[in-house]
Each structure stands twice: as structure tokens, then as C-alpha cells.
């Protein structure tokens, strides 16, 4: 069983960053080398010689982050100082599914991505919203997955599961606000804010409405979906760099994997949806079509292995380039957050508890 390492940091943003960088220095440095190697391979497979653009893209994104979210920038700089790595390169690799699109747009397909779910109160045994997500990316990333518990001097207490040295990827704050994401690809990319930095500012908001406003109003680098949920409901934002399609959770569950569902966004997709994305979408939709759900039932959905390497739960032993690196399930109304490292059926599930506000 994969175990999920946890780290708690406190203080101001710079201090919390340094604490992470110092405690996770080896993993941060390893992640940087691993992802830059992945980027080299990604470009080589496409016969594109653009590794030299990484430095410029990283510096531009770092300057934009400083202006857009000084607190998030300060924490990132603290991580880079504590881990003794270059801050611009680190920002590039943390947001790599966005930043590499700025370096090289390619029509070649891949099967990386995630499966995200939002279940309405009428379909849950607790009569409250349930949010859930698997996080799938490079197989080597699983060694760098950690849970970060932030206790800032100002702002809400948060938990996030991310990569070593990274800002928020999937998580919840002390108000019960859930944030998550899945990767998409559309051809409109621009200099802007990376998806992890968007989520890191969103999780510091008091509710889903203001968190959604953070995403909607930002200058985004590339396409992603963003999931925001609290005790009052849930919002899914299907975003390209230039447009946002908003879905508020109603009577039926919402599912998305890694292809666009909006017709306008589909017209901008430079490649057909991967077989993996379509299979995971169809399977998750079918599994959520009937019955009532609780944590155990949602965990079973995330553990589905009915289609082997094309299943929702993606195992390292499948031999694919992408695996499930972590899974999370949240009940915002109860401020309940459970997570595991690795696939849902191979990881040791833990509850990430909040210290503040009861």
C-alpha cells in the first residue's frame, strides 16, 4: 500500500515556503530533474528543439504570479530558497501541463489526465455534496506526492495533496471549500497564471462563489477544468485560456476527464480525445447513474479496474506512461477530507483533519 507523507507548516507565506523547501529538499530537487527530463523527452518525441524557451517562460510566469498573487509568489520563493533550486524553473515544472503548451504546441496525443466527480445532495446518503478526484500524471511523479497542511498567520487553514514543493493541486480549507482540477487541451494559450497557482489562491477563499471568481477573472495560461465545492453546492468551470463555461451542480452528478465537453471548446481541441479519457468518462458516468453514494461507494468508483489500463484506477504495473498518483474525496459540509497516495485500490487512505474551528 502506498503511504501518503504529511507535512505541517505555519507562519507567514515566505516562512511556510521555506519550511516545505527545507523539509522536502531532496524530493523537490528530484522532481525538478525528473520533470525537466520528461520535458526533454516530450520535445524529442515531436522533433522540436525548444528547451531553450523554458527559462523565458518560467521567468515570465514568475513575474505574472508576483503581480497577481503576492502571497502565493512569496510562498513559492520560500520553497525555492529552502530547497535550493531556481524559482523560475520550479514554477515551470510545477505547472508543466500548462507551461509546456507555451513552449511547444503539438498535435501528438497522450493519455495523461484525471477523473473528477461532483455528486449532488439528493444522490448521497448524507444528503450533502460529495466531491472526488483521481489525479493521474507521469508515472515517476508518484514518488513526489505529499499532503501539505498549512496553518497561515492570516487566512484559512488548508490541506492539499500535491507534489513536493508545489502549491495547491487538490484540497480543502477550514470552511469546507473543496478545490480540484482536470487537464484539458485547447489551442488558445497565452502568458498567464498556471493552474496550480490559480488553485492555490482559490483555496484561500471563504466559499465556492469567490473561489470561482478567482479562476474566472484570471489570465490563465491554458485549458483546465476547475472544481469548487462547499456546503451550499458545487461549481465546475470548463476553461480555455480565453473562455469559461460554468456548470452549477444540479440534480445529476457532474463528471469530467480530459477532453472538452463544451462544443465551442471542442472546436479548439488540436487533437482527438484520448481513448483513456473517453473510457474513463463513460465508465464514471455509468457508475454514477444509479444509487446513493457515501465515502465508501465513491472510493469504489475511483477504484474501478473493469477495463484494465483504460480504467479509472490506473496502476503502475499497467506499463503506461501515466498512472494514478493520488485520490481524494471530500464532504464539504462535514469538513471531511480523505486521501491516498497512488491508485484508490492500492493506496492507504487517511483522513486529513483540521485543527481550527472545531
TIMAR-423425 format. One record per residue (C-alpha): residue in one letter; x, y, z. Coordinates in pm, whole numbers. Each point is the difference from the previous one (the first is absolute). Example, Ala and Ser with C-alpha at 12.3 -4.5 7.8 and 13.67 -1.06 7.14 Angstrom:
2
PT  r      px      py      pz
PT  A    1230    -450     780
PT  S     137     344     -66
END
This chain:
358
PT  r      px      py      pz
PT  X       0       0       0
PT  X     128     345     -90
PT  X      28     224     307
PT  X     -68     374     -18
PT  X     264     209     174
PT  X    -133     309     178
PT  X     168     326      94
PT  X    -136     289     208
PT  X     129     354     -51
PT  X     -97     324     172
PT  X      75     373       9
PT  X       8     253    -280
PT  X      14    -104    -365
PT  X     379      25     -41
PT  X      57    -198     318
PT  X    -246    -274    -102
PT  X     180     -26    -334
PT  X     344     -30     160
PT  X    -126    -268     238
PT  X    -125    -205    -294
PT  X     317      53    -203
PT  X     228     -98     287
PT  X    -203    -303     109
PT  X     -54    -129    -356
PT  X     326     119    -158
PT  X     105    -335    -145
PT  X    -345     -62    -147
PT  X     -30     349    -145
PT  X     338     -30    -168
PT  X     -91    -349    -123
PT  X    -333     124    -138
PT  X     172     284    -182
PT  X     246    -236    -168
PT  X    -268    -258     -75
PT  X    -240     243    -165
PT  X     267     180    -200
PT  X     104    -342    -130
PT  X    -365     -70     -88
PT  X     -12     333    -182
PT  X     315     -87    -196
PT  X    -158    -330    -106
PT  X    -330     170     -83
PT  X     171     238    -243
PT  X     232    -266    -142
PT  X    -296    -225     -85
PT  X    -143     288    -201
PT  X     334      98    -161
PT  X     -27     349     150
PT  X     310     184     121
PT  X    -144     248     252
PT  X     144     -87     342
PT  X     163     344      -7
PT  X    -348     157      41
PT  X     -47    -152     347
PT  X     202     272     171
PT  X    -192     284    -165
PT  X    -341    -157      64
PT  X      89     -70     363
PT  X     119     357      61
PT  X    -306     152    -166
PT  X    -237    -216     204
PT  X     188      84     319
PT  X     -39     373     -63
PT  X    -371     -41     -76
PT  X     -49    -200     320
PT  X     173     272     203
PT  X    -242     263    -130
PT  X    -314    -217      17
PT  X      49    -180     333
PT  X     282     148     213
PT  X     -73    -243     283
PT  X      21    -304    -229
PT  X     317     142    -160
PT  X     156      51     343
PT  X     -68    -362      99
PT  X     142    -126    -329
PT  X     318     204      47
PT  X      32    -142     351
PT  X     -25    -355    -138
PT  X     271      73    -258
PT  X     227     149     269
PT  X     -53    -289     239
PT  X      48    -265    -269
PT  X     293     186    -159
PT  X    -146      -5    -352
PT  X     -67     263    -267
PT  X    -342     159      63
PT  X     -89      50    -369
PT  X      87    -357     -98
PT  X    -195    -133     297
PT  X    -308     201     -98
PT  X      29    -132    -355
PT  X       8    -366     102
PT  X    -274      32     262
PT  X    -239     136    -265
PT  X     141    -214    -279
PT  X    -327    -107    -165
PT  X     -58     373     -56
PT  X     349     136     -53
PT  X     112    -260    -252
PT  X    -291     109    -223
PT  X     169     340     -16
PT  X     330    -161     -93
PT  X    -134    -240    -259
PT  X    -350     -65    -126
PT  X     -18    -342    -159
PT  X    -273    -208    -167
PT  X     142    -319     153
PT  X    -237    -169     245
PT  X      55    -134     351
PT  X    -201    -166     273
PT  X      85     210     301
PT  X    -271     160     209
PT  X    -243     -47     287
PT  X    -357    -104      78
PT  X    -210     244     206
PT  X    -349     -45     149
PT  X    -257     219     171
PT  X    -307    -168     152
PT  X    -311     200     104
PT  X    -163     -32     344
PT  X    -300    -196    -131
PT  X     237    -275    -113
PT  X     202     -37     321
PT  X     -84    -185     321
PT  X     103     302     208
PT  X    -222     233    -209
PT  X     301     224     -59
PT  X     229      67    -297
PT  X     287    -246     -53
PT  X     304     100    -206
PT  X     263    -246    -123
PT  X     294     -27    -235
PT  X     277    -227    -116
PT  X     320     176    -104
PT  X     181    -171    -289
PT  X     329     114    -151
PT  X     355    -119     -60
PT  X      77    -335     158
PT  X     312     141     167
PT  X    -200     271     177
PT  X    -141    -244     255
PT  X     326       7     195
PT  X     -40     375      54
PT  X    -362      10     124
PT  X     -55     157     343
PT  X    -283     146     207
PT  X      67     355     120
PT  X    -182     140     304
PT  X      24     379       9
PT  X     -67     203     314
PT  X      57     358    -118
PT  X      20     304     226
PT  X    -276     151    -214
PT  X    -260    -183    -205
PT  X    -160    -344      28
PT  X     161    -325     104
PT  X      36    -224    -306
PT  X      89    -354    -101
PT  X     120     -80    -351
PT  X     143    -306    -169
PT  X     265     108    -247
PT  X     358     -68    -109
PT  X     294      89     223
PT  X      53     375      -8
PT  X    -326      63    -183
PT  X    -293     226      84
PT  X    -354    -134      21
PT  X    -113    -265    -248
PT  X    -301    -163     170
PT  X    -116      89     349
PT  X    -235     160     248
PT  X      10     289     246
PT  X    -138      41     352
PT  X    -326     146    -139
PT  X     -63    -323    -188
PT  X      92     146    -340
PT  X     120    -273    -240
PT  X     222      75    -302
PT  X     112    -235    -276
PT  X      83     -14    -371
PT  X      33    -212    -313
PT  X     222      79    -298
PT  X    -140      93    -342
PT  X     162     115    -324
PT  X    -115     284    -222
PT  X     203     195    -253
PT  X     -38     341     166
PT  X     296      35     237
PT  X     158     317     137
PT  X     240     136     259
PT  X    -187      -9     329
PT  X     -54    -180     328
PT  X      56    -375      32
PT  X    -279    -228     115
PT  X     161     -93     332
PT  X      47     365      91
PT  X    -364      67     -89
PT  X    -109    -278     235
PT  X     234     122     273
PT  X    -170     339       5
PT  X    -348    -151     -38
PT  X      39    -223     307
PT  X      58     308     216
PT  X    -353     125     -73
PT  X    -294     -42     243
PT  X    -240    -166    -246
PT  X     -47    -144    -347
PT  X    -142     322    -144
PT  X     307     206      76
PT  X     231    -287     -89
PT  X    -167     -28    -341
PT  X      45     375     -43
PT  X     376     -39      47
PT  X      17    -252    -286
PT  X    -241     180    -230
PT  X     169     339      24
PT  X     361    -120     -31
PT  X     222       7    -307
PT  X      40    -376     -39
PT  X     283    -165    -194
PT  X    -195    -290    -145
PT  X    -305    -224      28
PT  X    -115    -182     315
PT  X    -317     -76     186
PT  X     -27     135     354
PT  X    -225    -148     268
PT  X    -117     209     295
PT  X    -235    -141     263
PT  X    -128      98     345
PT  X    -293     -86     225
PT  X    -234     203    -223
PT  X      80    -167    -331
PT  X     264     -44    -268
PT  X     125     175    -314
PT  X     193    -148    -292
PT  X     182     240    -231
PT  X     110    -131    -340
PT  X     265     253     -95
PT  X     214      72    -300
PT  X     250     283      25
PT  X    -260     243    -134
PT  X    -344    -141      90
PT  X    -182    -147     300
PT  X    -303    -231     -15
PT  X    -164     -27     343
PT  X    -208    -293     127
PT  X    -170      21     339
PT  X     -75    -337     158
PT  X    -372     -78     -31
PT  X    -189    -331      11
PT  X     255    -220    -176
PT  X     366     -72      75
PT  X     264     178    -206
PT  X     289    -201    -147
PT  X     298     114    -204
PT  X     324    -158    -106
PT  X     239     156    -253
PT  X    -195     102    -306
PT  X    -224     302     -44
PT  X    -375     -40      34
PT  X     -92     351    -119
PT  X     -55      16    -377
PT  X     186     329     -31
PT  X     302    -138     182
PT  X     -14    -320    -205
PT  X      51     210    -314
PT  X     332     118     149
PT  X     129    -343      99
PT  X     310     -64    -212
PT  X     -31    -377      34
PT  X    -268    -261      52
PT  X     -82    -109     352
PT  X     220    -288     113
PT  X    -147    -347      31
PT  X      78      12     373
PT  X    -188     325      54
PT  X    -311    -122    -179
PT  X      -2    -338     175
PT  X      43     156     345
PT  X    -273     255     -70
PT  X    -248    -263    -122
PT  X      77    -239     286
PT  X     -25     264     275
PT  X    -324     134    -149
PT  X    -149    -351      -6
PT  X     108     -76     357
PT  X    -158     323     128
PT  X    -325     -48    -191
PT  X    -169    -206     270
PT  X     -15     -24     378
PT  X      99     213     296
PT  X     360      69      92
PT  X     214      35     310
PT  X     376       4      47
PT  X      33    -376     -44
PT  X    -212      -4    -316
PT  X     197     286    -154
PT  X     323    -174      91
PT  X    -126    -302    -196
PT  X     -58     221    -305
PT  X     356     133      21
PT  X     125    -359      43
PT  X    -169    -130    -317
PT  X     223    -238    -198
PT  X    -262    -135    -240
PT  X     193      98    -315
PT  X     360     -71      94
PT  X     237     278    -106
PT  X    -299     206    -119
PT  X    -166      -8     343
PT  X     -59     286     240
PT  X     263    -145     234
PT  X     327      -1    -194
PT  X     270    -227     141
PT  X     378      33     -39
PT  X      15    -366    -102
PT  X    -215      76    -306
PT  X     325     117    -159
PT  X    -149     327    -126
PT  X     174     338      22
PT  X    -283     131     222
PT  X    -118    -136     334
PT  X    -234     110     277
PT  X     221     194     240
PT  X    -260      86     266
PT  X    -374       0      73
PT  X    -213     225     222
PT  X    -362       1     118
PT  X    -161     289     186
PT  X    -326      75     179
PT  X      10     380      32
PT  X    -294      28     243
PT  X     186    -225     247
PT  X     345     145     -77
PT  X      97    -361     -66
PT  X     292     -66    -233
PT  X     146    -344     -72
PT  X     295     -75    -225
PT  X     244    -264    -114
PT  X     325      -2    -194
PT  X     -14    -216    -311
PT  X    -307    -173    -147
PT  X    -312     -14     220
PT  X      25    -379      31
PT  X     374       0      71
PT  X      45     297     233
PT  X     -43      24     376
PT  X    -293     237      57
PT  X      36     258     278
PT  X    -222     274     136
PT  X     154     347     -16
PT  X    -144     178     302
PT  X     -29     370      73
PT  X     134     149     324
PT  X    -189     327      -3
PT  X    -371      89      36
PT  X    -102    -315     185
END
